[in-house]
Amino acid sequence: MILTLHPETPQVRHLERIVELLQRDGVIAYPTDTLFGLGCLVSRKKAVDRIQLLKGRDPKKPMSILCSDMEMFCRYTRHLETPTFRILKQMLPGPYTVLLPASREVPRYLQNKQVVGLRIPDHPFCRALVAMLGEPIITTSAALPDQPVLNTAWELEEELGHALDLVVDCGQPLGVPSTIVDLCGEEPILVRQGAGPWPV
């Protein structure tokens, strides 16, 4: 089922409906500033398992966490040094996934050797939804292995609708994955060049 929201100012009643669905272990497809993502609440292991199964992913390969703002972002990583924080302020919100040491708030099933991937997309829907939820959602691209990228709500409904609780139509993503930067060490390391320019 497709639910259409205003791309700049998503309607509150629709956001409330999606919040309720996610709080009941729901799984959605939704647009970000890069690609369509598959999402559920980070705290709902049952829903996370559904996404892993849908994508045919190795459960050991962690998925990233989408936050609404820097305050939420900082809850899911350990203490940030000033130079790291400065880089983050230049990148976020934006088309980047940042790898950082995971804090105790990050469920084990979303960590890879105590490292977590974090995002704050530059997308009104994503940030409004997560702010209303008060906790992050999973963000993993809606692309299936060896399949073309699904970049419209209609394509997603056709291909994956049977396995999802909702497809959110709220603006068109760029169609390019996020740039992944590892900020765990002394120097930033570019892991994947994507939509976000690097260096910033």
N, C-alpha and C positions, 0 to 999 in steps of 0.2 A: 504494500500500500504506500502511495506517495502522499506526503503532506507538504504543501507549498507555503513557504513563509516569505515575508518581505526581506530582500537581501541586505538592506541597510539597517532597517529597524524591525527585527523579527517580533511578531505579535506575542504579547505576554501569555495569552490564553493557549497558544500553540506550544510555547516553551514549557508551560506548566504541564501540558499533556505529555510532552516528551520526558520531562523530569519524572513524572509518575510511572511511565513505562520503564525507564531505566532503573528506578528503585524497585521494580518488580523483576529484576534480572533480565530486562530487555536488551536486545542488540539492534543497533541502528546503522544505516549508512548515511553519511552526512558530508557536505562539502567543507573543505578547509581552503586556505589560500594557495595550496599546491595541488593536491589530488582529492578525490573522494576518499573518506576514511571509513573504516568499520569501527564502531565504538560501543562501549558499555562502561559501567562504573568500575573503577580500578579495584574496589573492595569486593566485587561480586565474582568469586572464583568460577561459579557455575557458568556465568555469562562469558567470562574470559575463555573458558574451555570451549564454549560454542564457537567463538571466533577462531580459535586455533584449529578446530575441526573443519570449519568452513574453508579456511585458507589452506588446509593441508600442511600446516607449518610444524616444524619441530618444536615441541613445547619448551625445549631448552633455549630456543632463540627468543629472547624477550621482546615484548612490544613496548612502544614508547607511551609516555603519559602526557596528556594535554591539559595544561593549566590555564586559568583565566587571567592571572596577573603575576607580578614578581613575588608578591607576598605568598601566594599559594606555591609557586615554583620553589621558593626557598625552603618550604617545609619538607620537600622531597629530596633534598641534597644536603650534604654536610656543609659546614661553615665555608662560605665563599671568601676567598682572598680578594682584596681590593682590585688588583689588575683583572682578575676573572670577572668580577662584577661589572667593571667598566666595559669589557668586551660584550658581556651579555646585554648591557643597556643599549649598545649600538645595534645588536642583532634582533632584539625582541621588543615588541611583537614583530614577527616576520617569518619568512619561509626557511627556518632553520630547525634542525633537531640537534640538541646539545647533549653530549655524553658527560656525565658528572658522577662523582661518588654518591651512592645511594644512602639516604638517611634511613632511620629505623621505621619511618612511616611507609616506606615502599614495600609492598608485599613481596615475599621471596620469589613468587612466580613471575615477577616483572623485573627481576635483577639478573644481570649476567656478571658473575664474579664481583658482586657489590657495586656494579656500575648501572646507572639508569639513564635512559634517553628521555629528555624533557622537551616540550614544545609550548610556545605561546603563539598561535597563529595570528596573523593580521586579518581576522575574519570576524565580523560582528556577531554572527550566529554562534560560533564556537565559544567565544568569550562570554556571551550573554547566558548561554546554556550552562556552562561550567560554574559561572558565578552564582546562578540560581541554585544549582545542585549543592554548592559548597564543598565539593570534592571533585578531583579530576576524572576524566574519562580516558579510556584507551584510545590511542590513535595508531592505526596500522592501515596501510593503503588497501583500498578495495580491490586491488589487482590480484588475480589468482595466478599461481605459477604457470609460466609459459603461455599466458593468455594476454590479448591486447588490453590496454588500460581502459577501464570503464569510466567514462568521464561525464556522463549525464545521468540524471535521476531515472530516466526511462530505460537506459541500458542496464542500470543496476537492478531496477525492478524486474526486468525481463530475465536477467541472468541469475540473480541472487535473491529475488523477492521471496521465494518459497522458504528461504532459510533465515529471513530477517523479520523483525517485528515492525519495522518502519524504514522507509527511504525518505530522507529530508531533501526537498528541493528548495535551495535558498541561495541562488547565485551560482555562477559557473566557475569551478576551479581553473587554475592556470593550465593544468595537465602535465606539470613537470614536478618530480619529487623534491622534497626538501633537501637542502645542503646539510650534511652531517659533519659536525665539528666535535672532536674529542678535546675537552678541557680538563681532563683528569691530571695531566702532568704539568711540568714546568712551562712547556710551550704548547700552544694550540696545534692540533694536528687535523688536517682536512681528511675526512674519511670518505666522503662522497660529495662531488660537486653537483649541485642541483640548482634550484630556482634562486637561492640566495647568493649574491656575489661574495667571493672570498679572495683575498682578505677584506674585512669590512673597513 
